[in-house]
Amino acid sequence: MNSHSRKGVAQVSVSDALQLMLMFGTFIVTLLALVVELIKNQQKNNRLSSAKLAVI
């Protein structure tokens, strides 16, 4: 059976596949950057809370 004659198989061009991979990679990098910023912000807030307790 030829792969071109099969029904129900989605065929994607190489350029579309590469574009999708690039977009997904960019999404993952952006998501990781967000997580890192949230962790850094949380740690900064915890240090400020500790400093306030030390003053009291």
N, CA, C, O and CB atoms as a CASP TS submission, in Angstrom:
PFRMAT TS
TARGET T0000
AUTHOR 0000-0000-0000
METHOD Language model
MODEL 1
PARENT N/A
ATOM      1  N   MET     1       0.852  -1.179   0.000  1.00  0.00           N
ATOM      2  CA  MET     1       0.000   0.000   0.000  1.00  0.00           C
ATOM      3  C   MET     1       0.894   1.238   0.000  1.00  0.00           C
ATOM      4  O   MET     1       1.823   1.341   0.801  1.00  0.00           O
ATOM      5  CB  MET     1      -0.967   0.000   1.229  1.00  0.00           C
ATOM      6  N   ASN     2       0.623   2.128  -0.857  1.00  0.00           N
ATOM      7  CA  ASN     2       1.394   3.357  -0.980  1.00  0.00           C
ATOM      8  C   ASN     2       0.983   4.329   0.127  1.00  0.00           C
ATOM      9  O   ASN     2      -0.200   4.437   0.449  1.00  0.00           O
ATOM     10  CB  ASN     2       1.191   3.997  -2.378  1.00  0.00           C
ATOM     11  N   SER     3       1.955   5.037   0.712  1.00  0.00           N
ATOM     12  CA  SER     3       1.640   5.954   1.808  1.00  0.00           C
ATOM     13  C   SER     3       0.797   7.131   1.343  1.00  0.00           C
ATOM     14  O   SER     3       0.105   7.750   2.151  1.00  0.00           O
ATOM     15  CB  SER     3       2.918   6.464   2.448  1.00  0.00           C
ATOM     16  N   HIS     4       0.841   7.449   0.054  1.00  0.00           N
ATOM     17  CA  HIS     4       0.059   8.568  -0.452  1.00  0.00           C
ATOM     18  C   HIS     4      -1.413   8.204  -0.634  1.00  0.00           C
ATOM     19  O   HIS     4      -2.251   9.099  -0.745  1.00  0.00           O
ATOM     20  CB  HIS     4       0.636   9.049  -1.768  1.00  0.00           C
ATOM     21  N   SER     5      -1.744   6.924  -0.666  1.00  0.00           N
ATOM     22  CA  SER     5      -3.124   6.523  -0.912  1.00  0.00           C
ATOM     23  C   SER     5      -3.887   6.190   0.369  1.00  0.00           C
ATOM     24  O   SER     5      -5.073   5.863   0.310  1.00  0.00           O
ATOM     25  CB  SER     5      -3.149   5.337  -1.833  1.00  0.00           C
ATOM     26  N   ARG     6      -3.228   6.268   1.523  1.00  0.00           N
ATOM     27  CA  ARG     6      -3.921   5.953   2.774  1.00  0.00           C
ATOM     28  C   ARG     6      -4.874   7.075   3.155  1.00  0.00           C
ATOM     29  O   ARG     6      -4.564   8.257   3.002  1.00  0.00           O
ATOM     30  CB  ARG     6      -2.912   5.707   3.907  1.00  0.00           C
ATOM     31  N   LYS     7      -6.041   6.680   3.655  1.00  0.00           N
ATOM     32  CA  LYS     7      -7.032   7.668   4.076  1.00  0.00           C
ATOM     33  C   LYS     7      -6.842   7.968   5.563  1.00  0.00           C
ATOM     34  O   LYS     7      -6.423   7.103   6.332  1.00  0.00           O
ATOM     35  CB  LYS     7      -8.480   7.162   3.793  1.00  0.00           C
ATOM     36  N   GLY     8      -7.153   9.192   5.953  1.00  0.00           N
ATOM     37  CA  GLY     8      -7.094   9.562   7.360  1.00  0.00           C
ATOM     38  C   GLY     8      -5.715   9.932   7.855  1.00  0.00           C
ATOM     39  O   GLY     8      -5.523  10.099   9.060  1.00  0.00           O
ATOM     40  N   VAL     9      -4.749  10.065   6.963  1.00  0.00           N
ATOM     41  CA  VAL     9      -3.397  10.430   7.370  1.00  0.00           C
ATOM     42  C   VAL     9      -3.189  11.901   7.034  1.00  0.00           C
ATOM     43  O   VAL     9      -3.307  12.315   5.881  1.00  0.00           O
ATOM     44  CB  VAL     9      -2.323   9.529   6.667  1.00  0.00           C
ATOM     45  N   ALA    10      -2.880  12.678   8.061  1.00  0.00           N
ATOM     46  CA  ALA    10      -2.634  14.105   7.836  1.00  0.00           C
ATOM     47  C   ALA    10      -1.208  14.292   7.349  1.00  0.00           C
ATOM     48  O   ALA    10      -0.263  13.796   7.963  1.00  0.00           O
ATOM     49  CB  ALA    10      -2.885  14.932   9.129  1.00  0.00           C
ATOM     50  N   GLN    11      -1.059  15.000   6.257  1.00  0.00           N
ATOM     51  CA  GLN    11       0.276  15.270   5.733  1.00  0.00           C
ATOM     52  C   GLN    11       0.589  16.736   5.945  1.00  0.00           C
ATOM     53  O   GLN    11      -0.200  17.616   5.601  1.00  0.00           O
ATOM     54  CB  GLN    11       0.384  14.891   4.229  1.00  0.00           C
ATOM     55  N   VAL    12       1.763  16.983   6.521  1.00  0.00           N
ATOM     56  CA  VAL    12       2.191  18.333   6.846  1.00  0.00           C
ATOM     57  C   VAL    12       3.460  18.613   6.075  1.00  0.00           C
ATOM     58  O   VAL    12       4.340  17.758   5.984  1.00  0.00           O
ATOM     59  CB  VAL    12       2.408  18.516   8.375  1.00  0.00           C
ATOM     60  N   SER    13       3.557  19.801   5.522  1.00  0.00           N
ATOM     61  CA  SER    13       4.770  20.147   4.788  1.00  0.00           C
ATOM     62  C   SER    13       5.931  20.317   5.769  1.00  0.00           C
ATOM     63  O   SER    13       5.731  20.548   6.961  1.00  0.00           O
ATOM     64  CB  SER    13       4.561  21.440   3.955  1.00  0.00           C
ATOM     65  N   VAL    14       7.135  20.197   5.241  1.00  0.00           N
ATOM     66  CA  VAL    14       8.331  20.315   6.076  1.00  0.00           C
ATOM     67  C   VAL    14       8.402  21.702   6.699  1.00  0.00           C
ATOM     68  O   VAL    14       8.742  21.834   7.875  1.00  0.00           O
ATOM     69  CB  VAL    14       9.604  20.031   5.251  1.00  0.00           C
ATOM     70  N   SER    15       8.090  22.726   5.935  1.00  0.00           N
ATOM     71  CA  SER    15       8.162  24.088   6.472  1.00  0.00           C
ATOM     72  C   SER    15       7.142  24.299   7.594  1.00  0.00           C
ATOM     73  O   SER    15       7.439  24.966   8.585  1.00  0.00           O
ATOM     74  CB  SER    15       7.930  25.115   5.352  1.00  0.00           C
ATOM     75  N   ASP    16       5.945  23.734   7.441  1.00  0.00           N
ATOM     76  CA  ASP    16       4.947  23.845   8.505  1.00  0.00           C
ATOM     77  C   ASP    16       5.396  23.104   9.759  1.00  0.00           C
ATOM     78  O   ASP    16       5.203  23.593  10.872  1.00  0.00           O
ATOM     79  CB  ASP    16       3.597  23.301   8.030  1.00  0.00           C
ATOM     80  N   ALA    17       5.993  21.930   9.586  1.00  0.00           N
ATOM     81  CA  ALA    17       6.469  21.161  10.732  1.00  0.00           C
ATOM     82  C   ALA    17       7.588  21.901  11.454  1.00  0.00           C
ATOM     83  O   ALA    17       7.608  21.949  12.683  1.00  0.00           O
ATOM     84  CB  ALA    17       6.950  19.777  10.288  1.00  0.00           C
ATOM     85  N   LEU    18       8.520  22.477  10.699  1.00  0.00           N
ATOM     86  CA  LEU    18       9.617  23.223  11.315  1.00  0.00           C
ATOM     87  C   LEU    18       9.106  24.469  12.025  1.00  0.00           C
ATOM     88  O   LEU    18       9.588  24.814  13.103  1.00  0.00           O
ATOM     89  CB  LEU    18      10.656  23.612  10.262  1.00  0.00           C
ATOM     90  N   GLN    19       8.135  25.141  11.426  1.00  0.00           N
ATOM     91  CA  GLN    19       7.564  26.329  12.055  1.00  0.00           C
ATOM     92  C   GLN    19       6.862  25.959  13.360  1.00  0.00           C
ATOM     93  O   GLN    19       6.984  26.671  14.357  1.00  0.00           O
ATOM     94  CB  GLN    19       6.580  27.027  11.099  1.00  0.00           C
ATOM     95  N   LEU    20       6.137  24.859  13.353  1.00  0.00           N
ATOM     96  CA  LEU    20       5.459  24.405  14.560  1.00  0.00           C
ATOM     97  C   LEU    20       6.462  24.053  15.651  1.00  0.00           C
ATOM     98  O   LEU    20       6.256  24.396  16.815  1.00  0.00           O
ATOM     99  CB  LEU    20       4.574  23.201  14.250  1.00  0.00           C
ATOM    100  N   MET    21       7.550  23.368  15.285  1.00  0.00           N
ATOM    101  CA  MET    21       8.584  23.025  16.267  1.00  0.00           C
ATOM    102  C   MET    21       9.229  24.271  16.851  1.00  0.00           C
ATOM    103  O   MET    21       9.487  24.334  18.053  1.00  0.00           O
ATOM    104  CB  MET    21       9.652  22.139  15.629  1.00  0.00           C
ATOM    105  N   LEU    22       9.491  25.258  16.009  1.00  0.00           N
ATOM    106  CA  LEU    22      10.096  26.505  16.473  1.00  0.00           C
ATOM    107  C   LEU    22       9.154  27.249  17.416  1.00  0.00           C
ATOM    108  O   LEU    22       9.583  27.773  18.444  1.00  0.00           O
ATOM    109  CB  LEU    22      10.466  27.399  15.281  1.00  0.00           C
ATOM    110  N   MET    23       7.886  27.293  17.068  1.00  0.00           N
ATOM    111  CA  MET    23       6.909  27.959  17.927  1.00  0.00           C
ATOM    112  C   MET    23       6.773  27.239  19.269  1.00  0.00           C
ATOM    113  O   MET    23       6.674  27.886  20.311  1.00  0.00           O
ATOM    114  CB  MET    23       5.546  28.032  17.227  1.00  0.00           C
ATOM    115  N   PHE    24       6.768  25.922  19.250  1.00  0.00           N
ATOM    116  CA  PHE    24       6.663  25.161  20.492  1.00  0.00           C
ATOM    117  C   PHE    24       7.901  25.379  21.353  1.00  0.00           C
ATOM    118  O   PHE    24       7.789  25.535  22.569  1.00  0.00           O
ATOM    119  CB  PHE    24       6.475  23.662  20.196  1.00  0.00           C
ATOM    120  N   GLY    25       9.082  25.392  20.735  1.00  0.00           N
ATOM    121  CA  GLY    25      10.318  25.655  21.478  1.00  0.00           C
ATOM    122  C   GLY    25      10.306  27.033  22.107  1.00  0.00           C
ATOM    123  O   GLY    25      10.729  27.199  23.251  1.00  0.00           O
ATOM    124  N   THR    26       9.825  28.021  21.369  1.00  0.00           N
ATOM    125  CA  THR    26       9.725  29.379  21.906  1.00  0.00           C
ATOM    126  C   THR    26       8.751  29.422  23.077  1.00  0.00           C
ATOM    127  O   THR    26       9.000  30.105  24.071  1.00  0.00           O
ATOM    128  CB  THR    26       9.282  30.364  20.809  1.00  0.00           C
ATOM    129  N   PHE    27       7.656  28.704  22.964  1.00  0.00           N
ATOM    130  CA  PHE    27       6.679  28.635  24.050  1.00  0.00           C
ATOM    131  C   PHE    27       7.297  28.030  25.304  1.00  0.00           C
ATOM    132  O   PHE    27       7.088  28.537  26.405  1.00  0.00           O
ATOM    133  CB  PHE    27       5.456  27.819  23.620  1.00  0.00           C
ATOM    134  N   ILE    28       8.060  26.945  25.145  1.00  0.00           N
ATOM    135  CA  ILE    28       8.686  26.287  26.289  1.00  0.00           C
ATOM    136  C   ILE    28       9.697  27.214  26.955  1.00  0.00           C
ATOM    137  O   ILE    28       9.730  27.312  28.181  1.00  0.00           O
ATOM    138  CB  ILE    28       9.367  24.981  25.853  1.00  0.00           C
ATOM    139  N   VAL    29      10.524  27.895  26.159  1.00  0.00           N
ATOM    140  CA  VAL    29      11.522  28.815  26.718  1.00  0.00           C
ATOM    141  C   VAL    29      10.828  29.953  27.471  1.00  0.00           C
ATOM    142  O   VAL    29      11.272  30.336  28.553  1.00  0.00           O
ATOM    143  CB  VAL    29      12.430  29.386  25.595  1.00  0.00           C
ATOM    144  N   THR    30       9.754  30.491  26.913  1.00  0.00           N
ATOM    145  CA  THR    30       9.015  31.562  27.576  1.00  0.00           C
ATOM    146  C   THR    30       8.396  31.075  28.879  1.00  0.00           C
ATOM    147  O   THR    30       8.413  31.791  29.880  1.00  0.00           O
ATOM    148  CB  THR    30       7.928  32.111  26.652  1.00  0.00           C
ATOM    149  N   LEU    31       7.857  29.874  28.872  1.00  0.00           N
ATOM    150  CA  LEU    31       7.265  29.305  30.076  1.00  0.00           C
ATOM    151  C   LEU    31       8.318  29.102  31.160  1.00  0.00           C
ATOM    152  O   LEU    31       8.068  29.400  32.328  1.00  0.00           O
ATOM    153  CB  LEU    31       6.578  27.979  29.755  1.00  0.00           C
ATOM    154  N   LEU    32       9.492  28.599  30.785  1.00  0.00           N
ATOM    155  CA  LEU    32      10.571  28.423  31.758  1.00  0.00           C
ATOM    156  C   LEU    32      11.036  29.765  32.313  1.00  0.00           C
ATOM    157  O   LEU    32      11.310  29.874  33.508  1.00  0.00           O
ATOM    158  CB  LEU    32      11.750  27.683  31.119  1.00  0.00           C
ATOM    159  N   ALA    33      11.127  30.779  31.474  1.00  0.00           N
ATOM    160  CA  ALA    33      11.524  32.112  31.939  1.00  0.00           C
ATOM    161  C   ALA    33      10.504  32.659  32.937  1.00  0.00           C
ATOM    162  O   ALA    33      10.881  33.291  33.924  1.00  0.00           O
ATOM    163  CB  ALA    33      11.675  33.080  30.744  1.00  0.00           C
ATOM    164  N   LEU    34       9.233  32.423  32.689  1.00  0.00           N
ATOM    165  CA  LEU    34       8.194  32.856  33.621  1.00  0.00           C
ATOM    166  C   LEU    34       8.350  32.166  34.970  1.00  0.00           C
ATOM    167  O   LEU    34       8.254  32.817  36.010  1.00  0.00           O
ATOM    168  CB  LEU    34       6.806  32.574  33.043  1.00  0.00           C
ATOM    169  N   VAL    35       8.586  30.866  34.967  1.00  0.00           N
ATOM    170  CA  VAL    35       8.756  30.120  36.213  1.00  0.00           C
ATOM    171  C   VAL    35       9.963  30.640  36.985  1.00  0.00           C
ATOM    172  O   VAL    35       9.895  30.805  38.203  1.00  0.00           O
ATOM    173  CB  VAL    35       8.912  28.614  35.926  1.00  0.00           C
ATOM    174  N   VAL    36      11.070  30.900  36.285  1.00  0.00           N
ATOM    175  CA  VAL    36      12.273  31.416  36.946  1.00  0.00           C
ATOM    176  C   VAL    36      11.992  32.781  37.570  1.00  0.00           C
ATOM    177  O   VAL    36      12.394  33.037  38.705  1.00  0.00           O
ATOM    178  CB  VAL    36      13.445  31.516  35.944  1.00  0.00           C
ATOM    179  N   GLU    37      11.309  33.652  36.843  1.00  0.00           N
ATOM    180  CA  GLU    37      10.993  34.981  37.383  1.00  0.00           C
ATOM    181  C   GLU    37      10.066  34.881  38.595  1.00  0.00           C
ATOM    182  O   GLU    37      10.237  35.619  39.565  1.00  0.00           O
ATOM    183  CB  GLU    37      10.344  35.857  36.298  1.00  0.00           C
ATOM    184  N   LEU    38       9.097  33.984  38.547  1.00  0.00           N
ATOM    185  CA  LEU    38       8.200  33.812  39.693  1.00  0.00           C
ATOM    186  C   LEU    38       8.954  33.308  40.915  1.00  0.00           C
ATOM    187  O   LEU    38       8.694  33.759  42.030  1.00  0.00           O
ATOM    188  CB  LEU    38       7.067  32.845  39.344  1.00  0.00           C
ATOM    189  N   ILE    39       9.878  32.386  40.721  1.00  0.00           N
ATOM    190  CA  ILE    39      10.673  31.863  41.838  1.00  0.00           C
ATOM    191  C   ILE    39      11.555  32.966  42.415  1.00  0.00           C
ATOM    192  O   ILE    39      11.642  33.119  43.633  1.00  0.00           O
ATOM    193  CB  ILE    39      11.541  30.663  41.381  1.00  0.00           C
ATOM    194  N   LYS    40      12.211  33.736  41.543  1.00  0.00           N
ATOM    195  CA  LYS    40      13.059  34.830  42.020  1.00  0.00           C
ATOM    196  C   LYS    40      12.240  35.862  42.789  1.00  0.00           C
ATOM    197  O   LYS    40      12.684  36.361  43.823  1.00  0.00           O
ATOM    198  CB  LYS    40      13.780  35.501  40.843  1.00  0.00           C
ATOM    199  N   ASN    41      11.064  36.178  42.295  1.00  0.00           N
ATOM    200  CA  ASN    41      10.196  37.147  42.962  1.00  0.00           C
ATOM    201  C   ASN    41       9.740  36.623  44.319  1.00  0.00           C
ATOM    202  O   ASN    41       9.690  37.376  45.291  1.00  0.00           O
ATOM    203  CB  ASN    41       8.978  37.472  42.085  1.00  0.00           C
ATOM    204  N   GLN    42       9.412  35.354  44.390  1.00  0.00           N
ATOM    205  CA  GLN    42       8.975  34.753  45.647  1.00  0.00           C
ATOM    206  C   GLN    42      10.101  34.766  46.671  1.00  0.00           C
ATOM    207  O   GLN    42       9.867  35.053  47.845  1.00  0.00           O
ATOM    208  CB  GLN    42       8.485  33.319  45.417  1.00  0.00           C
ATOM    209  N   GLN    43      11.320  34.458  46.239  1.00  0.00           N
ATOM    210  CA  GLN    43      12.463  34.467  47.152  1.00  0.00           C
ATOM    211  C   GLN    43      12.741  35.882  47.643  1.00  0.00           C
ATOM    212  O   GLN    43      13.087  36.074  48.808  1.00  0.00           O
ATOM    213  CB  GLN    43      13.711  33.886  46.464  1.00  0.00           C
ATOM    214  N   LYS    44      12.593  36.880  46.763  1.00  0.00           N
ATOM    215  CA  LYS    44      12.811  38.270  47.161  1.00  0.00           C
ATOM    216  C   LYS    44      11.772  38.684  48.198  1.00  0.00           C
ATOM    217  O   LYS    44      12.100  39.372  49.164  1.00  0.00           O
ATOM    218  CB  LYS    44      12.752  39.208  45.932  1.00  0.00           C
ATOM    219  N   ASN    45      10.531  38.273  48.004  1.00  0.00           N
ATOM    220  CA  ASN    45       9.475  38.605  48.962  1.00  0.00           C
ATOM    221  C   ASN    45       9.715  37.928  50.303  1.00  0.00           C
ATOM    222  O   ASN    45       9.435  38.512  51.349  1.00  0.00           O
ATOM    223  CB  ASN    45       8.106  38.201  48.411  1.00  0.00           C
ATOM    224  N   ASN    46      10.228  36.709  50.284  1.00  0.00           N
ATOM    225  CA  ASN    46      10.509  36.009  51.536  1.00  0.00           C
ATOM    226  C   ASN    46      11.614  36.707  52.307  1.00  0.00           C
ATOM    227  O   ASN    46      11.547  36.795  53.533  1.00  0.00           O
ATOM    228  CB  ASN    46      10.896  34.555  51.265  1.00  0.00           C
ATOM    229  N   ARG    47      12.644  37.211  51.605  1.00  0.00           N
ATOM    230  CA  ARG    47      13.725  37.927  52.285  1.00  0.00           C
ATOM    231  C   ARG    47      13.209  39.228  52.885  1.00  0.00           C
ATOM    232  O   ARG    47      13.617  39.602  53.985  1.00  0.00           O
ATOM    233  CB  ARG    47      14.882  38.214  51.313  1.00  0.00           C
ATOM    234  N   LEU    48      12.326  39.916  52.189  1.00  0.00           N
ATOM    235  CA  LEU    48      11.765  41.154  52.727  1.00  0.00           C
ATOM    236  C   LEU    48      10.929  40.870  53.971  1.00  0.00           C
ATOM    237  O   LEU    48      10.968  41.647  54.925  1.00  0.00           O
ATOM    238  CB  LEU    48      10.911  41.867  51.663  1.00  0.00           C
ATOM    239  N   SER    49      10.187  39.793  53.980  1.00  0.00           N
ATOM    240  CA  SER    49       9.383  39.436  55.139  1.00  0.00           C
ATOM    241  C   SER    49      10.275  39.117  56.329  1.00  0.00           C
ATOM    242  O   SER    49       9.950  39.484  57.458  1.00  0.00           O
ATOM    243  CB  SER    49       8.475  38.245  54.819  1.00  0.00           C
ATOM    244  N   SER    50      11.385  38.444  56.097  1.00  0.00           N
ATOM    245  CA  SER    50      12.319  38.119  57.169  1.00  0.00           C
ATOM    246  C   SER    50      12.950  39.387  57.726  1.00  0.00           C
ATOM    247  O   SER    50      13.154  39.493  58.935  1.00  0.00           O
ATOM    248  CB  SER    50      13.406  37.158  56.668  1.00  0.00           C
ATOM    249  N   ALA    51      13.261  40.346  56.869  1.00  0.00           N
ATOM    250  CA  ALA    51      13.850  41.607  57.321  1.00  0.00           C
ATOM    251  C   ALA    51      12.850  42.389  58.168  1.00  0.00           C
ATOM    252  O   ALA    51      13.244  43.015  59.153  1.00  0.00           O
ATOM    253  CB  ALA    51      14.310  42.454  56.117  1.00  0.00           C
ATOM    254  N   LYS    52      11.584  42.369  57.813  1.00  0.00           N
ATOM    255  CA  LYS    52      10.569  43.060  58.605  1.00  0.00           C
ATOM    256  C   LYS    52      10.454  42.426  59.986  1.00  0.00           C
ATOM    257  O   LYS    52      10.302  43.136  60.979  1.00  0.00           O
ATOM    258  CB  LYS    52       9.207  43.034  57.887  1.00  0.00           C
ATOM    259  N   LEU    53      10.522  41.108  60.060  1.00  0.00           N
ATOM    260  CA  LEU    53      10.442  40.428  61.346  1.00  0.00           C
ATOM    261  C   LEU    53      11.649  40.758  62.211  1.00  0.00           C
ATOM    262  O   LEU    53      11.522  40.884  63.429  1.00  0.00           O
ATOM    263  CB  LEU    53      10.334  38.920  61.145  1.00  0.00           C
ATOM    264  N   ALA    54      12.815  40.898  61.596  1.00  0.00           N
ATOM    265  CA  ALA    54      14.025  41.212  62.352  1.00  0.00           C
ATOM    266  C   ALA    54      13.943  42.617  62.936  1.00  0.00           C
ATOM    267  O   ALA    54      14.462  42.856  64.026  1.00  0.00           O
ATOM    268  CB  ALA    54      15.269  41.078  61.460  1.00  0.00           C
ATOM    269  N   VAL    55      13.310  43.540  62.243  1.00  0.00           N
ATOM    270  CA  VAL    55      13.175  44.915  62.734  1.00  0.00           C
ATOM    271  C   VAL    55      12.220  44.957  63.913  1.00  0.00           C
ATOM    272  O   VAL    55      12.441  45.707  64.864  1.00  0.00           O
ATOM    273  CB  VAL    55      12.682  45.853  61.613  1.00  0.00           C
ATOM    274  N   ILE    56      11.175  44.170  63.860  1.00  0.00           N
ATOM    275  CA  ILE    56      10.175  44.154  64.938  1.00  0.00           C
ATOM    276  C   ILE    56      10.804  43.494  66.130  1.00  0.00           C
ATOM    277  O   ILE    56      10.162  43.359  67.171  1.00  0.00           O
ATOM    278  CB  ILE    56       8.862  43.413  64.517  1.00  0.00           C
TER
END
